Amino acid sequence: MIEVLVGCMIPLLITTDTLPEYRECMEVASKVEYVLEHTDLVQRYFKEDDILRALGVIYCESSGKAEAVGVNTNGTKDVGLWQFNDNTWLWLKPKLGIISKRTNVEVSTAVASWLVYNDGWHHWNSSKHCWKGTDNELLWIHTNSMSSN
């Protein structure tokens, strides 16, 4: 099991210049803490530098709910932890040989990782206003492996 701690460094002096960054950091940390149950999964598929952003996207897209479904104005649905759209999933299924549903967190996270490392984070731009700040310089993450004896 992996234990993850997320927090924000307090600037030596909080001023009107540093307060917005500190506030953004606190908001991001609280979102990531909400979906920490998915940390082990995300760590298997994302580089260390991308774990916070991936957890932030999960929070913003589905609040960490694997069965989440969003219906769009054009009639398509966004489904699962990563909220893959009907059209995107149809495009990816033959390309990657996917036979699973979008609600399978292991498969959808592997697919999300493939998309990020082959095409970038822009697939989740519609929720970027929510997950931006995951590269905040005050934000820190600490992971410890814990053995369950």
VMD Tcl script that builds the backbone (N, CA, C; Angstrom):
set m [mol new atoms 447]
animate dup $m
set s [atomselect $m all]
$s set {name element resname resid chain x y z} {
  {N N MET 1 A 0.850 -1.171 0.000}
  {CA C MET 1 A 0.000 0.000 0.000}
  {C C MET 1 A 0.898 1.237 0.000}
  {N N ILE 2 A 0.454 2.274 -0.659}
  {CA C ILE 2 A 1.193 3.536 -0.726}
  {C C ILE 2 A 0.430 4.579 0.102}
  {N N GLU 3 A 1.151 5.255 0.961}
  {CA C GLU 3 A 0.560 6.360 1.700}
  {C C GLU 3 A 0.996 7.647 1.006}
  {N N VAL 4 A 0.057 8.525 0.761}
  {CA C VAL 4 A 0.364 9.775 0.081}
  {C C VAL 4 A -0.070 10.942 0.952}
  {N N LEU 5 A 0.818 11.882 1.095}
  {CA C LEU 5 A 0.504 13.127 1.792}
  {C C LEU 5 A 0.654 14.260 0.790}
  {N N VAL 6 A -0.324 15.134 0.761}
  {CA C VAL 6 A -0.290 16.276 -0.142}
  {C C VAL 6 A -0.450 17.519 0.711}
  {N N GLY 7 A 0.322 18.519 0.432}
  {CA C GLY 7 A 0.206 19.746 1.205}
  {C C GLY 7 A 0.796 20.929 0.471}
  {N N CYS 8 A 0.802 22.036 1.171}
  {CA C CYS 8 A 1.328 23.271 0.604}
  {C C CYS 8 A 2.370 23.854 1.546}
  {N N MET 9 A 3.479 24.275 0.970}
  {CA C MET 9 A 4.488 24.966 1.761}
  {C C MET 9 A 3.994 26.382 2.025}
  {N N ILE 10 A 4.166 26.817 3.232}
  {CA C ILE 10 A 3.771 28.185 3.571}
  {C C ILE 10 A 4.952 29.092 3.230}
  {N N PRO 11 A 4.707 30.113 2.411}
  {CA C PRO 11 A 5.803 31.036 2.093}
  {C C PRO 11 A 6.325 31.685 3.371}
  {N N LEU 12 A 7.594 32.039 3.370}
  {CA C LEU 12 A 8.173 32.686 4.543}
  {C C LEU 12 A 7.340 33.875 4.990}
  {N N LEU 13 A 6.845 34.607 4.042}
  {CA C LEU 13 A 6.020 35.765 4.338}
  {C C LEU 13 A 4.856 35.773 3.365}
  {N N ILE 14 A 3.655 35.651 3.903}
  {CA C ILE 14 A 2.493 35.714 3.028}
  {C C ILE 14 A 2.173 37.181 2.769}
  {N N THR 15 A 2.239 37.539 1.491}
  {CA C THR 15 A 1.966 38.908 1.075}
  {C C THR 15 A 0.850 38.876 0.042}
  {N N THR 16 A 0.440 40.027 -0.418}
  {CA C THR 16 A -0.579 40.077 -1.467}
  {C C THR 16 A -0.069 39.421 -2.753}
  {N N ASP 17 A 1.269 39.342 -2.912}
  {CA C ASP 17 A 1.841 38.691 -4.084}
  {C C ASP 17 A 1.825 37.164 -3.964}
  {N N THR 18 A 2.058 36.633 -2.758}
  {CA C THR 18 A 2.147 35.183 -2.582}
  {C C THR 18 A 0.813 34.543 -2.181}
  {N N LEU 19 A -0.133 35.329 -1.726}
  {CA C LEU 19 A -1.414 34.780 -1.270}
  {C C LEU 19 A -2.187 34.042 -2.368}
  {N N PRO 20 A -2.295 34.572 -3.597}
  {CA C PRO 20 A -3.036 33.835 -4.626}
  {C C PRO 20 A -2.441 32.447 -4.915}
  {N N GLU 21 A -1.118 32.348 -4.972}
  {CA C GLU 21 A -0.482 31.063 -5.237}
  {C C GLU 21 A -0.716 30.090 -4.075}
  {N N TYR 22 A -0.634 30.604 -2.850}
  {CA C TYR 22 A -0.874 29.756 -1.683}
  {C C TYR 22 A -2.334 29.291 -1.652}
  {N N ARG 23 A -3.246 30.175 -1.953}
  {CA C ARG 23 A -4.673 29.823 -1.986}
  {C C ARG 23 A -4.956 28.767 -3.055}
  {N N GLU 24 A -4.386 28.964 -4.256}
  {CA C GLU 24 A -4.541 27.983 -5.326}
  {C C GLU 24 A -3.983 26.630 -4.889}
  {N N CYS 25 A -2.848 26.643 -4.233}
  {CA C CYS 25 A -2.227 25.419 -3.755}
  {C C CYS 25 A -3.154 24.689 -2.787}
  {N N MET 26 A -3.757 25.398 -1.856}
  {CA C MET 26 A -4.664 24.792 -0.880}
  {C C MET 26 A -5.885 24.179 -1.576}
  {N N GLU 27 A -6.393 24.848 -2.604}
  {CA C GLU 27 A -7.546 24.324 -3.349}
  {C C GLU 27 A -7.181 23.031 -4.080}
  {N N VAL 28 A -6.023 23.021 -4.728}
  {CA C VAL 28 A -5.578 21.833 -5.449}
  {C C VAL 28 A -5.345 20.684 -4.466}
  {N N ALA 29 A -4.692 20.960 -3.355}
  {CA C ALA 29 A -4.409 19.917 -2.364}
  {C C ALA 29 A -5.698 19.277 -1.855}
  {N N SER 30 A -6.725 20.086 -1.611}
  {CA C SER 30 A -7.978 19.521 -1.099}
  {C C SER 30 A -8.664 18.656 -2.160}
  {N N LYS 31 A -8.557 19.025 -3.426}
  {CA C LYS 31 A -9.142 18.215 -4.502}
  {C C LYS 31 A -8.414 16.873 -4.611}
  {N N VAL 32 A -7.090 16.917 -4.570}
  {CA C VAL 32 A -6.302 15.693 -4.693}
  {C C VAL 32 A -6.568 14.767 -3.508}
  {N N GLU 33 A -6.658 15.314 -2.311}
  {CA C GLU 33 A -6.933 14.498 -1.134}
  {C C GLU 33 A -8.260 13.754 -1.276}
  {N N TYR 34 A -9.205 14.350 -1.965}
  {CA C TYR 34 A -10.532 13.761 -2.156}
  {C C TYR 34 A -10.475 12.472 -2.978}
  {N N VAL 35 A -9.484 12.334 -3.855}
  {CA C VAL 35 A -9.393 11.168 -4.744}
  {C C VAL 35 A -8.140 10.321 -4.488}
  {N N LEU 36 A -7.573 10.415 -3.306}
  {CA C LEU 36 A -6.350 9.675 -3.003}
  {C C LEU 36 A -6.508 8.167 -3.131}
  {N N GLU 37 A -7.727 7.655 -3.062}
  {CA C GLU 37 A -7.939 6.212 -3.207}
  {C C GLU 37 A -7.449 5.699 -4.562}
  {N N HIS 38 A -7.283 6.584 -5.521}
  {CA C HIS 38 A -6.834 6.193 -6.860}
  {C C HIS 38 A -5.327 6.369 -7.063}
  {N N THR 39 A -4.601 6.697 -6.000}
  {CA C THR 39 A -3.167 6.976 -6.121}
  {C C THR 39 A -2.376 5.778 -6.631}
  {N N ASP 40 A -2.598 4.601 -6.057}
  {CA C ASP 40 A -1.847 3.417 -6.501}
  {C C ASP 40 A -2.037 3.184 -7.995}
  {N N LEU 41 A -3.271 3.311 -8.430}
  {CA C LEU 41 A -3.608 3.126 -9.839}
  {C C LEU 41 A -2.889 4.151 -10.712}
  {N N VAL 42 A -2.967 5.399 -10.347}
  {CA C VAL 42 A -2.342 6.477 -11.125}
  {C C VAL 42 A -0.826 6.307 -11.154}
  {N N GLN 43 A -0.237 5.892 -10.038}
  {CA C GLN 43 A 1.218 5.716 -9.995}
  {C C GLN 43 A 1.699 4.607 -10.930}
  {N N ARG 44 A 0.851 3.645 -11.226}
  {CA C ARG 44 A 1.238 2.573 -12.143}
  {C C ARG 44 A 1.340 3.054 -13.589}
  {N N TYR 45 A 0.605 4.095 -13.931}
  {CA C TYR 45 A 0.528 4.508 -15.335}
  {C C TYR 45 A 1.111 5.883 -15.646}
  {N N PHE 46 A 1.313 6.713 -14.635}
  {CA C PHE 46 A 1.801 8.067 -14.876}
  {C C PHE 46 A 3.161 8.278 -14.243}
  {N N LYS 47 A 3.947 9.117 -14.887}
  {CA C LYS 47 A 5.247 9.500 -14.345}
  {C C LYS 47 A 5.030 10.279 -13.057}
  {N N GLU 48 A 6.022 10.235 -12.189}
  {CA C GLU 48 A 5.911 10.880 -10.881}
  {C C GLU 48 A 5.514 12.360 -10.990}
  {N N ASP 49 A 6.086 13.054 -11.962}
  {CA C ASP 49 A 5.790 14.479 -12.132}
  {C C ASP 49 A 4.352 14.746 -12.563}
  {N N ASP 50 A 3.652 13.716 -13.021}
  {CA C ASP 50 A 2.289 13.887 -13.528}
  {C C ASP 50 A 1.206 13.349 -12.595}
  {N N ILE 51 A 1.584 12.768 -11.473}
  {CA C ILE 51 A 0.607 12.144 -10.568}
  {C C ILE 51 A -0.401 13.159 -10.032}
  {N N LEU 52 A 0.072 14.300 -9.561}
  {CA C LEU 52 A -0.852 15.306 -9.021}
  {C C LEU 52 A -1.826 15.800 -10.078}
  {N N ARG 53 A -1.320 16.048 -11.270}
  {CA C ARG 53 A -2.206 16.514 -12.344}
  {C C ARG 53 A -3.240 15.437 -12.669}
  {N N ALA 54 A -2.806 14.185 -12.770}
  {CA C ALA 54 A -3.738 13.090 -13.080}
  {C C ALA 54 A -4.820 12.981 -12.000}
  {N N LEU 55 A -4.437 13.054 -10.736}
  {CA C LEU 55 A -5.424 13.001 -9.653}
  {C C LEU 55 A -6.349 14.223 -9.707}
  {N N GLY 56 A -5.788 15.366 -10.079}
  {CA C GLY 56 A -6.615 16.566 -10.231}
  {C C GLY 56 A -7.641 16.413 -11.339}
  {N N VAL 57 A -7.241 15.818 -12.455}
  {CA C VAL 57 A -8.166 15.584 -13.561}
  {C C VAL 57 A -9.274 14.626 -13.116}
  {N N ILE 58 A -8.895 13.565 -12.422}
  {CA C ILE 58 A -9.897 12.609 -11.936}
  {C C ILE 58 A -10.910 13.312 -11.047}
  {N N TYR 59 A -10.434 14.157 -10.134}
  {CA C TYR 59 A -11.350 14.887 -9.257}
  {C C TYR 59 A -12.294 15.765 -10.075}
  {N N CYS 60 A -11.736 16.507 -11.000}
  {CA C CYS 60 A -12.527 17.471 -11.761}
  {C C CYS 60 A -13.491 16.811 -12.736}
  {N N GLU 61 A -13.103 15.685 -13.280}
  {CA C GLU 61 A -13.943 15.014 -14.271}
  {C C GLU 61 A -15.052 14.178 -13.637}
  {N N SER 62 A -14.736 13.433 -12.583}
  {CA C SER 62 A -15.709 12.460 -12.070}
  {C C SER 62 A -15.844 12.434 -10.551}
  {N N SER 63 A -15.138 13.308 -9.859}
  {CA C SER 63 A -15.080 13.270 -8.394}
  {C C SER 63 A -14.622 11.897 -7.905}
  {N N GLY 64 A -13.870 11.191 -8.731}
  {CA C GLY 64 A -13.343 9.892 -8.351}
  {C C GLY 64 A -14.326 8.747 -8.477}
  {N N LYS 65 A -15.449 8.980 -9.136}
  {CA C LYS 65 A -16.492 7.948 -9.262}
  {C C LYS 65 A -16.370 7.230 -10.596}
  {N N ALA 66 A -16.073 5.939 -10.531}
  {CA C ALA 66 A -15.859 5.138 -11.743}
  {C C ALA 66 A -17.108 5.025 -12.601}
  {N N GLU 67 A -18.273 5.128 -12.008}
  {CA C GLU 67 A -19.537 4.972 -12.738}
  {C C GLU 67 A -20.133 6.317 -13.185}
  {N N ALA 68 A -19.393 7.410 -13.016}
  {CA C ALA 68 A -19.906 8.732 -13.368}
  {C C ALA 68 A -20.266 8.817 -14.844}
  {N N VAL 69 A -21.408 9.461 -15.128}
  {CA C VAL 69 A -21.853 9.662 -16.510}
  {C C VAL 69 A -22.306 11.110 -16.657}
  {N N GLY 70 A -21.792 11.760 -17.672}
  {CA C GLY 70 A -22.216 13.111 -18.009}
  {C C GLY 70 A -22.827 13.100 -19.395}
  {N N VAL 71 A -23.963 13.769 -19.545}
  {CA C VAL 71 A -24.629 13.831 -20.847}
  {C C VAL 71 A -24.380 15.211 -21.437}
  {N N ASN 72 A -23.893 15.227 -22.668}
  {CA C ASN 72 A -23.563 16.480 -23.340}
  {C C ASN 72 A -24.747 17.002 -24.147}
  {N N THR 73 A -24.689 18.268 -24.513}
  {CA C THR 73 A -25.772 18.890 -25.279}
  {C C THR 73 A -25.954 18.248 -26.659}
  {N N ASN 74 A -24.892 17.633 -27.185}
  {CA C ASN 74 A -25.000 16.981 -28.495}
  {C C ASN 74 A -25.479 15.530 -28.393}
  {N N GLY 75 A -25.827 15.094 -27.185}
  {CA C GLY 75 A -26.352 13.746 -26.983}
  {C C GLY 75 A -25.309 12.694 -26.649}
  {N N THR 76 A -24.022 13.017 -26.792}
  {CA C THR 76 A -22.985 12.055 -26.430}
  {C C THR 76 A -22.838 12.011 -24.915}
  {N N LYS 77 A -22.199 10.953 -24.440}
  {CA C LYS 77 A -21.985 10.792 -22.998}
  {C C LYS 77 A -20.499 10.738 -22.693}
  {N N ASP 78 A -20.158 11.271 -21.545}
  {CA C ASP 78 A -18.813 11.159 -20.986}
  {C C ASP 78 A -18.945 10.176 -19.826}
  {N N VAL 79 A -18.116 9.128 -19.824}
  {CA C VAL 79 A -18.299 8.030 -18.887}
  {C C VAL 79 A -17.005 7.679 -18.162}
  {N N GLY 80 A -17.148 7.367 -16.877}
  {CA C GLY 80 A -16.057 6.801 -16.098}
  {C C GLY 80 A -15.215 7.815 -15.358}
  {N N LEU 81 A -14.173 7.296 -14.727}
  {CA C LEU 81 A -13.258 8.073 -13.917}
  {C C LEU 81 A -12.673 9.253 -14.682}
  {N N TRP 82 A -12.328 9.014 -15.942}
  {CA C TRP 82 A -11.688 10.019 -16.785}
  {C C TRP 82 A -12.680 10.705 -17.715}
  {N N GLN 83 A -13.951 10.316 -17.649}
  {CA C GLN 83 A -15.016 10.903 -18.458}
  {C C GLN 83 A -14.703 10.871 -19.953}
  {N N PHE 84 A -14.374 9.681 -20.439}
  {CA C PHE 84 A -14.139 9.524 -21.871}
  {C C PHE 84 A -15.453 9.684 -22.627}
  {N N ASN 85 A -15.425 10.520 -23.647}
  {CA C ASN 85 A -16.583 10.772 -24.492}
  {C C ASN 85 A -16.841 9.577 -25.411}
  {N N ASP 86 A -18.112 9.387 -25.786}
  {CA C ASP 86 A -18.485 8.298 -26.703}
  {C C ASP 86 A -17.588 8.284 -27.937}
  {N N ASN 87 A -17.410 9.433 -28.558}
  {CA C ASN 87 A -16.637 9.522 -29.800}
  {C C ASN 87 A -15.154 9.212 -29.584}
  {N N THR 88 A -14.608 9.707 -28.496}
  {CA C THR 88 A -13.201 9.442 -28.200}
  {C C THR 88 A -12.989 7.948 -27.957}
  {N N TRP 89 A -13.893 7.327 -27.190}
  {CA C TRP 89 A -13.767 5.904 -26.886}
  {C C TRP 89 A -13.902 5.065 -28.163}
  {N N LEU 90 A -14.838 5.448 -29.041}
  {CA C LEU 90 A -15.000 4.732 -30.307}
  {C C LEU 90 A -13.735 4.829 -31.165}
  {N N TRP 91 A -13.075 5.964 -31.129}
  {CA C TRP 91 A -11.834 6.169 -31.874}
  {C C TRP 91 A -10.698 5.337 -31.269}
  {N N LEU 92 A -10.652 5.267 -29.923}
  {CA C LEU 92 A -9.552 4.587 -29.248}
  {C C LEU 92 A -9.682 3.060 -29.212}
  {N N LYS 93 A -10.913 2.553 -29.189}
  {CA C LYS 93 A -11.106 1.100 -29.051}
  {C C LYS 93 A -10.343 0.288 -30.101}
  {N N PRO 94 A -10.524 0.553 -31.392}
  {CA C PRO 94 A -9.761 -0.244 -32.369}
  {C C PRO 94 A -8.273 0.112 -32.383}
  {N N LYS 95 A -7.970 1.365 -32.130}
  {CA C LYS 95 A -6.578 1.833 -32.154}
  {C C LYS 95 A -5.743 1.127 -31.084}
  {N N LEU 96 A -6.332 0.941 -29.884}
  {CA C LEU 96 A -5.605 0.342 -28.765}
  {C C LEU 96 A -6.072 -1.079 -28.440}
  {N N GLY 97 A -7.039 -1.581 -29.184}
  {CA C GLY 97 A -7.536 -2.925 -28.929}
  {C C GLY 97 A -8.312 -3.049 -27.632}
  {N N ILE 98 A -9.054 -2.010 -27.285}
  {CA C ILE 98 A -9.803 -1.986 -26.024}
  {C C ILE 98 A -11.063 -2.829 -26.154}
  {N N ILE 99 A -11.270 -3.721 -25.190}
  {CA C ILE 99 A -12.496 -4.518 -25.168}
  {C C ILE 99 A -13.298 -4.272 -23.892}
  {N N SER 100 A -12.809 -3.402 -23.062}
  {CA C SER 100 A -13.431 -3.121 -21.775}
  {C C SER 100 A -14.336 -1.892 -21.849}
  {N N LYS 101 A -15.141 -1.727 -20.816}
  {CA C LYS 101 A -15.983 -0.543 -20.697}
  {C C LYS 101 A -15.177 0.614 -20.111}
  {N N ARG 102 A -15.670 1.805 -20.330}
  {CA C ARG 102 A -15.003 3.009 -19.799}
  {C C ARG 102 A -15.044 3.066 -18.282}
  {N N THR 103 A -15.915 2.320 -17.662}
  {CA C THR 103 A -16.024 2.313 -16.203}
  {C C THR 103 A -14.967 1.439 -15.542}
  {N N ASN 104 A -14.194 0.696 -16.321}
  {CA C ASN 104 A -13.098 -0.101 -15.779}
  {C C ASN 104 A -11.943 0.855 -15.469}
  {N N VAL 105 A -11.696 1.101 -14.183}
  {CA C VAL 105 A -10.717 2.126 -13.794}
  {C C VAL 105 A -9.300 1.790 -14.237}
  {N N GLU 106 A -8.957 0.516 -14.245}
  {CA C GLU 106 A -7.607 0.118 -14.676}
  {C C GLU 106 A -7.416 0.427 -16.154}
  {N N VAL 107 A -8.363 0.003 -16.967}
  {CA C VAL 107 A -8.266 0.216 -18.411}
  {C C VAL 107 A -8.355 1.701 -18.739}
  {N N SER 108 A -9.303 2.400 -18.141}
  {CA C SER 108 A -9.464 3.821 -18.481}
  {C C SER 108 A -8.249 4.635 -18.050}
  {N N THR 109 A -7.606 4.261 -16.948}
  {CA C THR 109 A -6.406 4.976 -16.517}
  {C C THR 109 A -5.231 4.669 -17.445}
  {N N ALA 110 A -5.119 3.434 -17.879}
  {CA C ALA 110 A -4.077 3.088 -18.853}
  {C C ALA 110 A -4.291 3.863 -20.151}
  {N N VAL 111 A -5.540 3.965 -20.591}
  {CA C VAL 111 A -5.863 4.705 -21.816}
  {C C VAL 111 A -5.580 6.195 -21.624}
  {N N ALA 112 A -5.949 6.736 -20.461}
  {CA C ALA 112 A -5.673 8.153 -20.179}
  {C C ALA 112 A -4.173 8.420 -20.241}
  {N N SER 113 A -3.394 7.536 -19.671}
  {CA C SER 113 A -1.942 7.682 -19.694}
  {C C SER 113 A -1.426 7.644 -21.136}
  {N N TRP 114 A -1.931 6.701 -21.926}
  {CA C TRP 114 A -1.519 6.623 -23.325}
  {C C TRP 114 A -1.822 7.936 -24.049}
  {N N LEU 115 A -3.018 8.458 -23.812}
  {CA C LEU 115 A -3.397 9.727 -24.457}
  {C C LEU 115 A -2.474 10.859 -24.038}
  {N N VAL 116 A -2.222 10.971 -22.742}
  {CA C VAL 116 A -1.368 12.051 -22.234}
  {C C VAL 116 A 0.016 11.982 -22.860}
  {N N TYR 117 A 0.622 10.795 -22.879}
  {CA C TYR 117 A 2.002 10.678 -23.344}
  {C C TYR 117 A 2.141 10.601 -24.860}
  {N N ASN 118 A 1.025 10.448 -25.549}
  {CA C ASN 118 A 1.067 10.438 -27.009}
  {C C ASN 118 A 0.404 11.652 -27.647}
  {N N ASP 119 A -0.416 12.368 -26.870}
  {CA C ASP 119 A -1.156 13.487 -27.458}
  {C C ASP 119 A -1.349 14.665 -26.510}
  {N N GLY 120 A -0.968 14.548 -25.267}
  {CA C GLY 120 A -1.051 15.664 -24.329}
  {C C GLY 120 A -2.299 15.671 -23.467}
  {N N TRP 121 A -2.366 16.640 -22.583}
  {CA C TRP 121 A -3.452 16.776 -21.609}
  {C C TRP 121 A -4.684 17.453 -22.195}
  {N N HIS 122 A -4.630 17.924 -23.429}
  {CA C HIS 122 A -5.711 18.737 -23.986}
  {C C HIS 122 A -7.055 18.012 -24.056}
  {N N HIS 123 A -7.063 16.701 -23.945}
  {CA C HIS 123 A -8.330 15.957 -23.981}
  {C C HIS 123 A -9.232 16.309 -22.792}
  {N N TRP 124 A -8.639 16.909 -21.769}
  {CA C TRP 124 A -9.410 17.309 -20.579}
  {C C TRP 124 A -9.441 18.829 -20.422}
  {N N ASN 125 A -9.273 19.546 -21.525}
  {CA C ASN 125 A -9.274 21.012 -21.463}
  {C C ASN 125 A -10.587 21.596 -20.960}
  {N N SER 126 A -11.694 20.904 -21.188}
  {CA C SER 126 A -12.980 21.461 -20.745}
  {C C SER 126 A -13.052 21.572 -19.223}
  {N N SER 127 A -12.225 20.817 -18.516}
  {CA C SER 127 A -12.213 20.920 -17.054}
  {C C SER 127 A -10.916 21.548 -16.535}
  {N N LYS 128 A -10.121 22.104 -17.425}
  {CA C LYS 128 A -8.815 22.659 -17.033}
  {C C LYS 128 A -8.948 23.751 -15.982}
  {N N HIS 129 A -10.023 24.516 -16.041}
  {CA C HIS 129 A -10.225 25.568 -15.039}
  {C C HIS 129 A -10.241 24.980 -13.627}
  {N N CYS 130 A -10.616 23.710 -13.531}
  {CA C CYS 130 A -10.696 23.027 -12.247}
  {C C CYS 130 A -9.352 22.422 -11.840}
  {N N TRP 131 A -8.627 21.788 -12.769}
  {CA C TRP 131 A -7.390 21.098 -12.400}
  {C C TRP 131 A -6.125 21.910 -12.622}
  {N N LYS 132 A -6.256 23.120 -13.143}
  {CA C LYS 132 A -5.047 23.943 -13.294}
  {C C LYS 132 A -4.475 24.214 -11.896}
  {N N GLY 133 A -3.215 24.430 -11.831}
  {CA C GLY 133 A -2.581 24.667 -10.534}
  {C C GLY 133 A -1.904 23.437 -9.981}
  {N N THR 134 A -2.030 22.310 -10.679}
  {CA C THR 134 A -1.376 21.096 -10.192}
  {C C THR 134 A 0.142 21.177 -10.359}
  {N N ASP 135 A 0.619 22.234 -11.006}
  {CA C ASP 135 A 2.059 22.460 -11.113}
  {C C ASP 135 A 2.495 23.636 -10.225}
  {N N ASN 136 A 1.642 23.992 -9.278}
  {CA C ASN 136 A 1.913 25.075 -8.335}
  {C C ASN 136 A 3.209 24.769 -7.578}
  {N N GLU 137 A 4.114 25.739 -7.528}
  {CA C GLU 137 A 5.423 25.520 -6.902}
  {C C GLU 137 A 5.342 25.281 -5.395}
  {N N LEU 138 A 4.262 25.694 -4.752}
  {CA C LEU 138 A 4.130 25.491 -3.315}
  {C C LEU 138 A 3.573 24.110 -2.971}
  {N N LEU 139 A 3.023 23.425 -3.974}
  {CA C LEU 139 A 2.387 22.129 -3.770}
  {C C LEU 139 A 3.449 21.040 -3.635}
  {N N TRP 140 A 3.262 20.159 -2.670}
  {CA C TRP 140 A 4.189 19.045 -2.523}
  {C C TRP 140 A 3.424 17.757 -2.293}
  {N N ILE 141 A 4.081 16.677 -2.663}
  {CA C ILE 141 A 3.517 15.337 -2.456}
  {C C ILE 141 A 4.610 14.468 -1.887}
  {N N HIS 142 A 4.238 13.652 -0.927}
  {CA C HIS 142 A 5.183 12.727 -0.312}
  {C C HIS 142 A 4.550 11.350 -0.306}
  {N N THR 143 A 5.250 10.381 -0.818}
  {CA C THR 143 A 4.710 9.020 -0.823}
  {C C THR 143 A 5.602 8.114 0.000}
  {N N ASN 144 A 4.969 7.219 0.709}
  {CA C ASN 144 A 5.664 6.202 1.489}
  {C C ASN 144 A 5.053 4.855 1.170}
  {N N SER 145 A 5.877 3.867 0.972}
  {CA C SER 145 A 5.353 2.508 0.852}
  {C C SER 145 A 5.129 1.975 2.250}
  {N N MET 146 A 3.956 1.440 2.460}
  {CA C MET 146 A 3.615 0.888 3.765}
  {C C MET 146 A 3.341 -0.601 3.581}
  {N N SER 147 A 3.952 -1.410 4.399}
  {CA C SER 147 A 3.670 -2.837 4.311}
  {C C SER 147 A 2.586 -3.184 5.331}
  {N N SER 148 A 1.677 -4.016 4.910}
  {CA C SER 148 A 0.629 -4.429 5.835}
  {C C SER 148 A 0.972 -5.801 6.380}
  {N N ASN 149 A 1.427 -5.817 7.610}
  {CA C ASN 149 A 1.836 -7.069 8.263}
  {C C ASN 149 A 0.728 -7.631 9.091}
}
mol reanalyze $m
mol bondsrecalc $m
mol representation Tube
mol addrep $m
